[in-house]
Amino acid sequence: MEKTYWADSKRYDYYFMAVGLLLQVLVYVLMPHDTWLSLLSGCLGVCSVCLTAQGKILTFAFGFAQVFTYTYLCYTQRFYGEIAINGYYFVTMIYGVYVWKRRLKAPEGSSSGSGVVTPRSLSRRTILIIAVATLVGSWLAGWGLSVWTDDTQPYLDAFTTIPALVAQVLMILVYREHWFIWLAVDVLSVALWIRAGDPCMAAQYLFWCANCLYGLRRWKAISARSAS
């Protein structure tokens, strides 16, 4: 059954990405007040996260492009936490290219260096420590944004920023537990952009929620195949 899933995965990958892109276009058409930059950023984001779920290093090419477009959208909404984290994404993705290249595994029967990244897992103790530290850090960041800035949604901004910092590190280091953190971040980000009145960005994060579940399953399949 696992072999059948792996054999069909490329077809599923294309379908899944097509659904995400179609969702972005439909929201843009139905919500004419949205800007073309929201559509572009949403489409870049869909491609990036889908390629991450597939374990493909090409995710970074779309990721770099999405960082620039999304940062500008955050600037227009005064989401300072989101602006800061996108600068962080840019820097960590540079290192991520290096790490992922070292963990790429060629497809079966191929001698090429291309293929998919080989995931790894955290211990339960490490997961607990990360969870507690992330929650405390998010609350402190929300308090700071509410006191020292004119952030329009300080606590929601903080709880989509600090966990994302952690998830990005785990993703760069190829720990599959990052999918759980991204799922929490994406759920909160849907609320963030709905309240900001940007349906394209809300649709992007809604699709990213589904991609987290897909990516978790995909990475588990990759791990099982690598171990066999």
C-alpha positions as CSV (number, residue, x, y, z in Angstrom):
1,M,0.0,0.0,0.0
2,E,2.8,2.4,0.9
3,K,4.6,1.6,-2.4
4,T,1.4,2.3,-4.3
5,Y,1.0,5.7,-2.5
6,W,4.6,6.6,-3.3
7,A,4.2,5.6,-7.0
8,D,1.2,7.8,-7.4
9,S,2.5,10.7,-5.3
10,K,3.7,12.8,-8.3
11,R,0.2,12.8,-9.7
12,Y,-1.3,13.7,-6.3
13,D,1.3,16.5,-6.0
14,Y,0.3,18.1,-9.2
15,Y,-3.5,17.9,-8.4
16,F,-2.9,19.3,-4.9
17,M,-0.9,22.3,-6.2
18,A,-3.4,22.9,-8.9
19,V,-6.2,23.1,-6.3
20,G,-4.3,25.6,-4.3
21,L,-3.6,27.8,-7.3
22,L,-7.2,27.6,-8.5
23,L,-8.3,28.7,-5.0
24,Q,-6.2,31.8,-5.2
25,V,-7.5,32.8,-8.6
26,L,-11.1,32.2,-7.6
27,V,-10.8,34.3,-4.5
28,Y,-9.1,37.1,-6.5
29,V,-11.9,37.1,-9.1
30,L,-14.7,37.0,-6.5
31,M,-13.0,39.7,-4.4
32,P,-12.1,42.5,-6.9
33,H,-10.9,44.9,-4.3
34,D,-7.9,42.6,-3.7
35,T,-4.6,43.7,-5.3
36,W,-2.8,41.7,-8.0
37,L,0.2,41.5,-5.6
38,S,-2.0,39.6,-3.1
39,L,-2.8,37.1,-5.9
40,L,0.9,36.8,-6.9
41,S,2.1,36.3,-3.4
42,G,-0.6,33.8,-2.7
43,C,0.3,31.7,-5.8
44,L,4.0,31.8,-4.9
45,G,3.2,30.7,-1.4
46,V,1.1,27.8,-2.7
47,C,4.0,26.6,-4.9
48,S,6.5,27.0,-2.1
49,V,4.6,25.0,0.6
50,C,3.6,22.3,-1.9
51,L,7.2,21.7,-2.9
52,T,8.2,21.7,0.8
53,A,5.6,18.9,1.3
54,Q,7.2,17.0,-1.6
55,G,10.6,17.4,0.0
56,K,11.9,19.3,-3.1
57,I,14.7,21.8,-2.8
58,L,13.0,23.9,-5.5
59,T,10.7,25.2,-2.7
60,F,13.4,27.8,-1.8
61,A,13.2,29.5,-5.3
62,F,9.5,30.2,-4.8
63,G,10.0,30.9,-1.1
64,F,12.5,33.8,-1.8
65,A,10.0,35.4,-4.3
66,Q,7.1,35.0,-1.9
67,V,9.0,36.7,1.0
68,F,9.4,39.9,-0.9
69,T,5.8,40.2,-2.1
70,Y,4.3,39.1,1.3
71,T,6.6,41.5,3.2
72,Y,5.2,44.5,1.3
73,L,1.6,43.4,1.9
74,C,2.4,43.2,5.7
75,Y,3.9,46.7,5.5
76,T,0.6,48.1,4.2
77,Q,-1.2,46.5,7.1
78,R,1.4,47.5,9.8
79,F,2.0,43.8,10.8
80,Y,5.5,44.4,12.2
81,G,5.9,40.9,13.6
82,E,5.2,39.5,10.1
83,I,7.6,41.9,8.5
84,A,10.4,41.0,10.9
85,I,9.9,37.2,10.5
86,N,10.1,37.5,6.7
87,G,13.5,39.0,7.0
88,Y,14.3,36.0,9.2
89,Y,12.9,33.7,6.5
90,F,15.1,35.2,3.9
91,V,18.3,34.6,5.9
92,T,17.4,31.1,7.1
93,M,16.4,30.0,3.6
94,I,19.9,30.8,2.4
95,Y,21.2,28.3,5.0
96,G,18.3,26.0,4.2
97,V,19.5,25.5,0.7
98,Y,22.8,24.2,2.0
99,V,21.2,21.9,4.6
100,W,18.7,20.4,2.2
101,K,21.3,19.8,-0.5
102,R,23.2,17.7,2.0
103,R,20.2,15.6,2.9
104,L,18.9,15.0,-0.7
105,K,18.4,11.4,-1.7
106,A,18.3,10.4,-5.3
107,P,15.2,8.6,-6.6
108,E,15.4,4.8,-6.7
109,G,17.3,3.6,-9.7
110,S,18.9,7.0,-10.3
111,S,22.5,8.1,-9.9
112,S,21.6,11.8,-9.9
113,G,21.9,14.1,-6.9
114,S,18.3,15.3,-7.3
115,G,15.4,13.9,-5.5
116,V,13.7,14.4,-2.1
117,V,15.1,15.4,1.3
118,T,15.4,12.8,4.0
119,P,13.4,13.9,7.2
120,R,14.3,13.2,10.8
121,S,12.3,13.4,14.1
122,L,12.6,15.0,17.6
123,S,12.4,13.3,21.0
124,R,9.3,13.8,23.1
125,R,11.3,15.7,25.7
126,T,12.6,18.1,23.1
127,I,9.1,18.6,21.7
128,L,7.8,19.5,25.2
129,I,10.6,22.1,25.8
130,I,10.0,23.7,22.4
131,A,6.2,23.9,23.0
132,V,6.5,25.6,26.4
133,A,9.2,28.0,25.3
134,T,7.2,29.0,22.1
135,L,4.0,29.7,24.1
136,V,5.8,31.9,26.7
137,G,7.8,33.7,24.0
138,S,4.7,34.4,21.9
139,W,2.8,36.0,24.9
140,L,5.8,38.2,25.8
141,A,6.1,39.3,22.1
142,G,2.4,40.1,22.0
143,W,2.7,42.2,25.1
144,G,5.7,44.1,23.7
145,L,4.0,44.8,20.4
146,S,0.9,46.1,22.3
147,V,3.0,48.4,24.5
148,W,5.7,49.8,22.1
149,T,4.1,49.7,18.6
150,D,0.9,50.7,16.9
151,D,0.4,47.1,15.7
152,T,-3.2,46.6,14.8
153,Q,-3.4,43.0,16.1
154,P,-0.4,42.6,18.5
155,Y,-1.2,39.3,20.2
156,L,-2.4,37.5,17.0
157,D,0.6,38.9,15.2
158,A,2.9,37.6,17.9
159,F,1.3,34.1,18.0
160,T,1.7,33.8,14.2
161,T,5.3,35.1,14.4
162,I,7.1,33.3,17.3
163,P,5.9,29.8,16.5
164,A,6.8,30.4,12.9
165,L,10.4,31.3,13.9
166,V,10.6,27.9,15.6
167,A,8.8,26.0,12.7
168,Q,11.2,27.6,10.2
169,V,14.3,26.3,12.1
170,L,12.8,22.8,12.3
171,M,11.9,22.8,8.6
172,I,15.4,24.0,7.7
173,L,16.9,21.2,9.8
174,V,14.5,18.7,8.2
175,Y,12.6,17.7,11.4
176,R,9.1,16.6,10.4
177,E,7.5,17.9,13.6
178,H,7.6,21.4,12.0
179,W,4.3,20.5,10.3
180,F,2.4,20.6,13.5
181,I,3.7,24.1,14.4
182,W,3.0,25.4,10.9
183,L,-0.6,24.1,11.2
184,A,-1.2,26.1,14.3
185,V,0.4,29.2,12.8
186,D,-1.6,28.9,9.6
187,V,-4.9,28.6,11.4
188,L,-4.2,31.8,13.3
189,S,-3.0,33.5,10.1
190,V,-6.3,32.8,8.4
191,A,-8.0,34.8,11.2
192,L,-5.3,37.5,11.0
193,W,-5.9,38.2,7.3
194,I,-9.7,37.8,7.5
195,R,-9.7,40.6,10.1
196,A,-7.3,42.6,7.9
197,G,-9.8,42.3,5.0
198,D,-7.5,40.4,2.5
199,P,-9.3,37.3,1.3
200,C,-6.4,36.2,-1.0
201,M,-4.0,36.0,1.9
202,A,-6.7,34.3,4.0
203,A,-7.2,31.7,1.2
204,Q,-3.5,31.1,1.0
205,Y,-3.2,30.3,4.7
206,L,-6.4,28.1,4.5
207,F,-4.7,26.0,1.8
208,W,-1.5,25.9,3.8
209,C,-3.5,24.3,6.6
210,A,-4.4,21.5,4.3
211,N,-0.9,21.4,3.0
212,C,0.4,20.8,6.6
213,L,-1.6,17.6,6.8
214,Y,-0.5,16.6,3.4
215,G,3.1,17.4,4.1
216,L,3.1,15.4,7.3
217,R,1.8,12.3,5.5
218,R,4.2,12.8,2.7
219,W,7.3,13.2,5.0
220,K,6.2,10.1,6.9
221,A,6.1,8.2,3.6
222,I,9.5,9.5,2.7
223,S,11.0,8.5,6.1
224,A,9.5,5.0,5.8
225,R,10.9,4.6,2.3
226,S,14.3,5.9,3.3
227,A,14.5,3.4,6.2
228,S,13.6,0.4,4.1
